[in-house]
Amino acid sequence: MNLQRTFQCALLQSRWVFFLLQIISLFRVGAPTAIKNSNNDRPFFVEPVPNITVPVGRDVNIPCVVDSLGNYGVAWIKVEDKVILSIYKNVITRNYRVSLTHSDNKHFVLHIANIQESDRGGYMCQVNTTPMMSQTGYLDVQTPPTIVSLETDSNKTVREGVNITLRCRADGQPTPNITWRREDAGRIPLITETGKRISVHSFEGEELQLLRISRLHMGAYLCIASNGIPPSISRRILIDVEFPPVLWVPNQIVRAYLGERVLLRCYVESYPKAWGHWKKDATPINDSLLILSSEVDRGSYKQLFVLHISSIDEESFGTYECSARNTLGWAKGNITLYERPRAPTTTAEPLLMENQRQVYYEPNIPPSTPVQLTSTVTFAAVKDQRSLGHSEQTKRNNINSGSSTKSVTFLFVYFLYYVSFTGKFSQDF
């Protein structure tokens, strides 16, 4: 309705254009009656003036084709501004980007170079007939998105557990779509209307609601506006979530040798960033030989506190306390350092296992065959006395002694058996 009213106003206020066209036609034909054609010769539009959509910065051509124009004239008018752009073959406007081409007293093409957003609107092709004839086409200018700063949030610092809403608005033609993403490409933790917890890679909409915000929400968010007309644009919004320190120790008991280098570690999560302290047996550490260092994961709420002991001595053993403190609170954890005893170093010496005697024999030999007796004394060397316990060594000695006793008994029985069959013992003695 507004556009129609604008067209009507333009028609009413441009009547003087009609009279101007009449005067031009009078000079062209030399008599007033020449502008009156019969009904059969009345001009008509061969085709409608088209609606055109074009991105900003391009050039556009708007055609107007009128047949049987005769001695009538054609004018181009910008509807919204009520500005006369051209009359017949002459450009009236002072806009240097506007030009006109015509041919065959039929084709009148309006050219607009380097289209700007201000060029958006209706363009009327008018013929000075009685009554006036006209057709209007609409030029839609597409523009890339731009962020509306006054309606877009900036960086925020909030306490853990509160609810916040991030807002981002953009202008452009067509209307831009807003997409939220995390700058680190991580997932966005959300809570649905039903209370279900979900996490998404992106979220569509001008408002991003973060309920019961936690440290997991901390970081930079990107509001990305796009409408298909390059380039897309984004706004970075940083969220800092404040909470007191939370500390944990991965190894609460550490064992080390004298002279060894040791690193004691404790991990801290906090924002604002916490400062750390070390104590040994409730006494603050001021020894220059103990190097206190803090490694911070930049851009995060995580910290690592490290106590570097370059060389362990007797006084190094004890309980160490790691503590972290910021403006919202503090936390602490303990690490106990014990000495790891070194095993004694001894040289392994071969030892004779006394009363150990083994006799090798060949069974299943006929009695008539002379038997060759062989006895050997076996020496056993203990490779590592440290690897054998006292009970195990005693057990082995008992086994070896039992084996020797059984071997001698079997030898004596076999000897009597041999003598009884051969009688060789009596002959020899």
RABEL-V98890 format. One record per backbone hydrogen bond with DSSP energy under -0.5 kcal/mol. NH is the residue of the N-H (numbers start at 1). CO is the residue of the C=O. If there is no record, write none. Layout:
# RABEL-V98890
NH:CO + NH:CO
This chain:
# RABEL-V98890
5:1 + 6:2 + 7:3 + 8:4 + 9:5 + 10:6 + 11:7 + 12:8 + 13:9 + 14:10 + 15:12 + 17:14 + 18:14 + 19:15 + 20:16 + 21:17 + 22:18 + 23:19 + 24:20 + 25:21 + 26:22 + 27:23 + 28:24 + 29:25 + 30:26 + 34:31 + 35:32 + 36:33 + 37:35 + 41:38 + 42:39 + 44:67 + 46:44 + 46:65 + 47:65 + 52:138 + 54:140 + 56:142 + 57:115 + 58:55 + 60:112 + 62:110 + 63:61 + 64:108 + 66:64 + 66:106 + 67:44 + 72:69 + 75:126 + 76:86 + 77:124 + 78:83 + 79:77 + 79:122 + 82:78 + 83:78 + 85:76 + 85:83 + 86:76 + 87:90 + 88:74 + 90:87 + 92:85 + 93:85 + 96:94 + 98:95 + 99:111 + 101:109 + 103:107 + 106:103 + 107:103 + 108:64 + 108:106 + 109:101 + 109:107 + 110:62 + 110:108 + 111:99 + 111:109 + 112:60 + 113:97 + 115:58 + 119:116 + 120:117 + 121:139 + 123:137 + 124:77 + 125:135 + 126:75 + 126:124 + 127:133 + 128:73 + 129:127 + 131:129 + 133:127 + 135:125 + 137:123 + 139:121 + 140:52 + 140:138 + 141:139 + 142:54 + 142:140 + 143:173 + 146:171 + 148:169 + 149:147 + 151:148 + 152:149 + 153:167 + 156:238 + 158:240 + 160:242 + 161:213 + 162:159 + 164:210 + 166:208 + 168:206 + 171:146 + 173:143 + 177:226 + 179:224 + 180:203 + 181:222 + 182:186 + 182:201 + 183:220 + 185:182 + 188:200 + 189:187 + 190:198 + 192:196 + 195:192 + 198:190 + 200:188 + 203:180 + 205:178 + 208:166 + 209:207 + 210:164 + 210:208 + 211:209 + 213:162 + 217:214 + 218:215 + 219:239 + 221:237 + 222:181 + 223:221 + 223:235 + 224:179 + 224:222 + 225:223 + 225:233 + 226:177 + 230:228 + 233:225 + 235:223 + 237:221 + 239:219 + 240:156 + 240:238 + 242:158 + 242:240 + 243:271 + 246:269 + 248:267 + 250:248 + 254:336 + 256:338 + 259:312 + 260:257 + 262:309 + 264:307 + 266:305 + 267:248 + 268:303 + 269:246 + 270:301 + 271:243 + 275:325 + 277:323 + 279:321 + 280:283 + 281:319 + 283:280 + 285:278 + 286:284 + 290:287 + 291:289 + 291:308 + 292:290 + 293:291 + 293:306 + 295:304 + 296:294 + 297:302 + 298:296 + 300:297 + 303:268 + 304:295 + 305:266 + 306:293 + 307:264 + 308:291 + 308:306 + 309:262 + 309:307 + 310:289 + 310:308 + 312:260 + 316:313 + 317:313 + 317:314 + 318:337 + 320:335 + 321:279 + 322:333 + 323:277 + 323:321 + 324:331 + 325:275 + 326:329 + 329:326 + 331:324 + 333:322 + 335:320 + 336:252 + 337:318 + 338:254 + 338:336 + 340:256 + 341:339 + 346:344 + 348:346 + 351:380 + 353:351 + 354:352 + 356:353 + 357:355 + 358:376 + 360:374 + 363:361 + 369:366 + 373:371 + 374:360 + 376:358 + 378:356 + 378:376 + 380:351 + 382:349 + 383:381 + 387:384 + 388:384 + 388:385 + 389:387 + 393:389 + 394:390 + 395:391 + 396:392 + 397:393 + 398:394 + 399:395 + 400:396 + 401:397 + 402:398 + 403:399 + 404:400 + 405:401 + 406:402 + 407:403 + 408:404 + 409:405 + 410:406 + 411:407 + 412:408 + 413:409 + 414:410 + 415:411 + 416:412 + 417:413 + 418:414 + 419:415 + 420:416 + 421:417 + 422:418 + 423:419 + 427:423 + 428:424 + 429:425
